[in-house]
């Protein structure tokens, strides 16, 4: 339920939304944390890109896979360049 509520806030950039995203970024539940990092990304917070990059190295396989999915989902050229460099090969939308 929390993950869906966070997803419903995507696109918001106000301080209250950013605070909610930041709080849930530390969730042990991958989908909740993933939706929070995507919310931060779409709120223009650079640390979201850095968090996704860090999660690609996570010992938690679910979080690692989620980070790679999210990188593709953002369609952010900077993240795609990172992914292409790390994974090799071309990425398409």
Rosetta blueprint (number, residue, H / E / L):
1 X L
2 X H
3 X H
4 X H
5 X H
6 X H
7 X H
8 X L
9 X L
10 X L
11 X L
12 X L
13 X L
14 X L
15 X H
16 X H
17 X H
18 X H
19 X H
20 X H
21 X H
22 X H
23 X H
24 X H
25 X H
26 X L
27 X L
28 X L
29 X L
30 X H
31 X H
32 X H
33 X H
34 X H
35 X H
36 X H
37 X H
38 X H
39 X H
40 X H
41 X H
42 X H
43 X L
44 X L
45 X L
46 X H
47 X H
48 X H
49 X H
50 X H
51 X H
52 X H
53 X H
54 X H
55 X H
56 X L
57 X L
58 X L
59 X L
60 X L
61 X H
62 X H
63 X H
64 X H
65 X H
66 X H
67 X H
68 X H
69 X H
70 X H
71 X H
72 X H
73 X H
74 X H
75 X L
76 X L
77 X H
78 X H
79 X H
80 X H
81 X H
82 X H
83 X H
84 X H
85 X H
86 X H
87 X H
88 X L
89 X L
90 X L
91 X L
92 X L
93 X L
